[in-house]
Amino acid sequence: MSRRERKRPDAVVRVVARMLLGPVLMVAAALIAKGYAEVGDGFGAGVAVSLVIALVYVALGGAEAEAALPVLRHAPKLAVGGLLLALASGFFPLLLGEPPVSHRPAVGEHVVKIGALELFTPLVLDVGVFLLVVGVLTVLLHHLARSDDEVR
């Protein structure tokens, strides 16, 4: 057995790393939709998805992880898009003459619903934070994996 083969994680870890992303994305969607206190938890959802991406990087290595999940190449775009979305949801009310981060629709107004999911400004903020966290942590993981590949 070569030295490089001994350093690779077990086959079970590699298979689990590849299969875990789907279920964690579903948990992340649930966290964004309702979170712990009905508003949502974009940060927690982003960290959960980033942990799975980190597991993929550890299990497969940098080059194989990016080949297995081509969406990882778009992480900087996710981060910028999430930042713009979060900032827009916070500062858009200023254009309407309201204080920043105002809740829309206001209390007592009709809220558009898709099933049990209420579409309102805190949801937009949570989605923006989710994209920002996933994007930034994935870019960080990408650079750490590249430095590890250069050492080898």
C-alpha positions as CSV (number, residue, x, y, z in Angstrom):
1,M,0.0,0.0,0.0
2,S,1.5,3.4,-1.0
3,R,1.9,6.2,1.4
4,R,-0.7,8.3,-0.4
5,E,-3.3,5.5,-0.2
6,R,-2.8,5.2,3.6
7,K,-3.6,8.9,4.1
8,R,-7.0,8.8,2.3
9,P,-10.0,8.4,4.5
10,D,-11.9,5.2,4.6
11,A,-14.3,4.4,1.7
12,V,-17.3,4.7,4.1
13,V,-16.3,8.3,5.0
14,R,-16.0,9.2,1.3
15,V,-19.4,7.7,0.5
16,V,-21.1,9.3,3.5
17,A,-19.6,12.7,2.7
18,R,-21.1,12.6,-0.8
19,M,-24.5,11.4,0.4
20,L,-24.9,13.7,3.3
21,L,-25.3,17.0,1.4
22,G,-28.9,16.3,0.3
23,P,-30.3,15.7,3.8
24,V,-28.4,18.6,5.3
25,L,-29.8,20.9,2.6
26,M,-33.3,19.8,3.7
27,V,-32.5,20.5,7.3
28,A,-31.0,23.9,6.3
29,A,-34.2,24.7,4.4
30,A,-36.2,23.9,7.5
31,L,-34.0,26.1,9.7
32,I,-34.3,29.0,7.3
33,A,-38.1,28.6,7.1
34,K,-38.8,28.4,10.8
35,G,-35.6,28.3,12.8
36,Y,-35.9,28.0,16.5
37,A,-38.3,30.9,17.1
38,E,-40.5,31.2,14.0
39,V,-38.3,33.7,12.2
40,G,-35.6,31.5,10.8
41,D,-31.9,30.8,11.3
42,G,-29.9,31.6,8.2
43,F,-26.6,31.5,10.0
44,G,-27.1,28.1,11.5
45,A,-28.3,26.7,8.2
46,G,-25.2,28.1,6.5
47,V,-22.9,26.6,9.1
48,A,-24.6,23.2,8.8
49,V,-24.2,23.2,5.0
50,S,-20.6,24.5,5.3
51,L,-19.7,21.6,7.7
52,V,-20.9,19.1,5.2
53,I,-18.8,20.8,2.5
54,A,-15.8,20.7,4.8
55,L,-16.4,17.0,5.3
56,V,-16.4,16.6,1.5
57,Y,-13.1,18.5,1.2
58,V,-11.5,16.3,4.0
59,A,-12.9,13.0,2.6
60,L,-12.2,13.6,-1.1
61,G,-9.4,16.2,-1.1
62,G,-9.6,19.6,-2.8
63,A,-9.5,18.6,-6.5
64,E,-11.9,15.6,-6.1
65,A,-14.4,17.7,-4.0
66,E,-14.6,20.4,-6.6
67,A,-15.1,17.7,-9.3
68,A,-17.8,16.0,-7.3
69,L,-19.6,19.3,-6.4
70,P,-19.0,21.7,-9.3
71,V,-21.2,24.3,-7.5
72,L,-18.2,24.9,-5.2
73,R,-16.6,27.0,-7.9
74,H,-19.4,29.5,-7.6
75,A,-18.9,30.1,-3.9
76,P,-17.6,33.7,-4.3
77,K,-20.7,34.6,-6.3
78,L,-22.9,33.0,-3.6
79,A,-21.1,35.1,-0.9
80,V,-21.5,38.4,-2.9
81,G,-25.1,37.6,-3.8
82,G,-25.9,36.8,-0.1
83,L,-24.3,40.0,1.1
84,L,-26.2,42.1,-1.5
85,L,-29.5,40.3,-0.6
86,A,-29.0,40.8,3.1
87,L,-28.1,44.4,2.7
88,A,-31.0,45.0,0.3
89,S,-33.5,43.6,2.8
90,G,-32.1,45.8,5.5
91,F,-31.8,49.1,3.6
92,F,-34.7,48.9,1.1
93,P,-37.1,50.3,3.7
94,L,-35.0,53.5,3.6
95,L,-36.3,54.1,0.1
96,L,-39.8,54.1,1.4
97,G,-39.0,56.5,4.2
98,E,-39.0,53.9,6.9
99,P,-36.3,52.9,9.4
100,P,-33.7,50.3,8.3
101,V,-34.6,46.6,8.7
102,S,-38.3,47.3,8.9
103,H,-40.6,44.3,8.9
104,R,-42.7,44.0,5.8
105,P,-45.6,43.3,5.6
106,A,-46.3,45.2,8.8
107,V,-48.0,43.7,11.8
108,G,-51.7,43.0,11.0
109,E,-51.2,43.2,7.2
110,H,-51.9,40.2,5.0
111,V,-48.8,37.9,4.6
112,V,-48.4,35.8,1.5
113,K,-48.0,32.1,2.4
114,I,-46.7,29.1,0.5
115,G,-48.1,26.3,2.7
116,A,-46.9,27.2,6.2
117,L,-44.0,29.3,4.9
118,E,-44.7,33.0,5.3
119,L,-43.0,35.3,2.7
120,F,-41.8,38.4,4.6
121,T,-38.6,40.4,4.9
122,P,-36.9,38.4,7.7
123,L,-37.0,35.4,5.4
124,V,-35.1,37.4,2.7
125,L,-32.6,38.4,5.3
126,D,-32.1,34.8,6.4
127,V,-31.6,33.6,2.9
128,G,-29.1,36.3,2.3
129,V,-27.2,35.4,5.5
130,F,-27.3,31.7,4.5
131,L,-25.8,32.4,1.1
132,L,-23.2,34.7,2.6
133,V,-22.1,32.1,5.3
134,V,-22.0,29.2,2.8
135,G,-20.1,31.3,0.2
136,V,-17.5,32.7,2.6
137,L,-16.8,29.4,4.4
138,T,-16.6,27.5,1.1
139,V,-14.1,30.0,-0.3
140,L,-12.1,29.6,2.9
141,L,-12.2,25.8,2.6
142,H,-11.2,26.1,-1.1
143,H,-8.1,28.1,-0.2
144,L,-7.2,25.8,2.7
145,A,-7.5,22.7,0.4
146,R,-5.4,24.5,-2.3
147,S,-2.6,25.1,0.2
148,D,-2.7,21.5,1.3
149,D,-2.5,20.3,-2.3
150,E,0.5,22.6,-2.9
151,V,2.3,21.1,0.1
152,R,1.9,17.6,-1.4
